[in-house]
Amino acid sequence: MSDTFSKIELISGVARRRRFTTEQKLAIVAESMQPGMSIS
């Protein structure tokens, strides 16, 4: 397992929920199904 991160997201302001498009959701699911990936 790699100890590096490929993305950092900073959430500031009042909004507390992230809004993902359908394409973004599909990409996240596809990436999570790769061998060696962990979801937390």
MODELLER restraints for C-alpha pairs under 7 A, 6 or more apart:
rsr = mdl.restraints
at = mdl.atoms
rsr.add(forms.Gaussian(group=physical.xy_distance, feature=features.Distance(at['CA:1:A'], at['CA:36:A']), mean=6.41, stdev=0.5))
rsr.add(forms.Gaussian(group=physical.xy_distance, feature=features.Distance(at['CA:32:A'], at['CA:38:A']), mean=6.91, stdev=0.5))
rsr.add(forms.Gaussian(group=physical.xy_distance, feature=features.Distance(at['CA:32:A'], at['CA:39:A']), mean=6.76, stdev=0.5))
